[in-house]
Amino acid sequence: MSSSVRRQPIRTPHTGPPPAGRSRSLSARLGIPPALTWGFVGVLLFMTGDGVETGFFSKYLADQGLAKADAAVVIAVYGITVAIGAWLSGALSDLWGPRRVMTAGFAIWLVFQVLLLTVALPTMNYPLLLLLYGLRGFGYPLFAYGFLVWVTAATPSQRLGTAVGWYWFAFTGGLPTLGSLVASATIPLTGSYRTLWLALGLVALGGLLALLLVREPTGRSGLAPDGGNPLRTLAGSVSIMRRRPRVAVGAAVRVFSTGSQFGFLVCLPFFFTETVGFSTSAWLRLLSVMFAANIFANLFFGAVGDRLGWQRTMTWFGAVACAVTCLGLYYVPVLAGPHFIACAIAAALYGIALAGYVPISALVPALAPRHKGQAMSALNLGAGASTFAGPAVVAVALGPVGVQGIAWIFALLHLATAAAIRFLEPDPEFTAPAAESSTAAAVDGTGVPAGRT
């Protein structure tokens, strides 16, 4: 039997149930592709290391003598390279394969973190900080989003929603949740600078686990069906949004799915501390509640998407729920005042609603099944753009309409994504999960009614 298994096609380990007489592993029962298990562990550790600096790096730069405006520019340049890296992760996965993309991201992060710690930070040289920290920004999206492409390429469609739920569990479990907790524990003991060295160790451990222990073959070669012409592949990662307009719609949905999150992170700290009356530490605890709820909801809605349908899950549990809970983040504190339990419930519900968008990482590749890497490039570009879109809304609207108006703007944007999601029907060549909507069943040509209505 083992010899016949070895002669099967490359993707056989990921299709169908295990052979008779062989029990399913714990990871398979949990919905984690067994061959990719160590990749999820690696992403968790990598993103924990990357997230260590999230809550204090800009303040650390200012404390070391850099002007606050210059520190903000350093962070902004980093955000730009993160967005570009997120876009490149899919395009390069088509060309090189996800594993090589992850390797490049891993190497970039390590090299420029070492240079940052040994050259730029000790001298507080502003141009060097811009250069080295900016270039390091390519590292984590190439590694983490490269693995996301690997997950979407190697996981059968009927389990893909659950698998990407586990991916986002690992990603957000590290950044910002565990990363911030590590920093809060180590900074009082060792200081901020040594904590940044600890981050390097966590990233190194996570990267090595993923790259050395994941043996799944799909991610070891380029995903492009034509073999991956370099110029055509890179151009295709942009032109696919013209050739497949639904991919462009999916990328736009991705921008606004977390745009409110990044926008709220700009204005809510001031709202909760200066208007509502919370202390800074109490606000940070509310933020921890929000993201802790989001982490576990990522798993839940990944599985729900596989059963209820990706579009239906995103529409009701993501878009509509986010619209309602955006308003709750403003009106609950206004009505309840600095009542921690009430505000924590509002924050948790918003974090849970954000997770309702998780199936988009499974749905967008299904819009172009022959060009999954290109589709993921568009999706990842949307993810990167959301880090700018949300704060841009706040920058433009905070003065004229205040936090109340911003909450309504984000609520309306989420409702707009609910309408857009209806256009994201899988390509006819894609085999949708059995529980997809009847429309998706018609699109995939099977004519089989959906498992649920």
C-alpha angles and dihedrals in degrees: 000000000000093000092052090050091054091054092056121102121283095260096048096105088064101047126082132345124317118273117277113279094024116106120222116254122246091252091053091050089052091051096254114133100245095220090055099044096110089049090062090049090048093050090050092053094040093051091044088058092044091048096051091090097044098098101039115021098096090046090047090055090050092047089054091057105271115134113254091238090053091048089053090052090052090054092045093053089049090053091053093053091046089057092048091047091051090054093046093050093075097038093049091045087061089050104037106012126255095272094059090046089053090048091053092049091048093051093046092051094049097044097048094041090056091048090047092052097042103036116014103038098044090052096032087220105177099207090047091049090052092048101042099037090043093052091046086060089076090062108073099041092050090050101038101035090041087061090048089057088050090052093051092047097048104037122087113244096245090062100032097099091054092046094053088046088059089046092056090044088059094041099049091035086065101032112071106343109059092023091059092045091052091051093047089054100042104038094068089049105039107008132245098286095054089045088060089055089051088054089057090055093050092049091048092051094047094047094049093049092052098043098041102038103039107088099168106137103214094075095051096078137041116284098213110111092219093057094262117281101204099226093039092049095050092043090046092056086067102031092053087077088061096040093045106031091185088065088056089050089050091051090051091050088052091053093056097035091077099015089096090053094056092041093051090050087063100048108023097069089062093041095052096042102036103029106025096036105238122144117243091253091051090051090051089052089053089051090051090052091051095053095039088057090046094053096058093037088059089066094044097051093043088061093040089054091056090053105033099032130270096249095046092048093049093046100051106021094035115028102026094037091050091050090055096042093047087063090045091058088062106032100042094059091043091054100035100035119206092345104144099200095050093046092044090055090051091048093047093049091052091049090050092049092052087059090059087079092060095104090066088084088060097038102051095056087051089061090066108019093172091053105038093148092054091046090050090049089058091046093048090048087056090050091053093045091055089068087065102032096060097048089043090058089051093047092053100038107033095082098045101038107012127214092312091058092045091054089054092047092053091045091054092046090054090051088051089056089052088060093044094051090066088070094055099094116156119256115265089246092059120090104223123210113273091249097056118122122280088252091058090048089056092047095053089055098238097112088210113139118244117268091237134027 
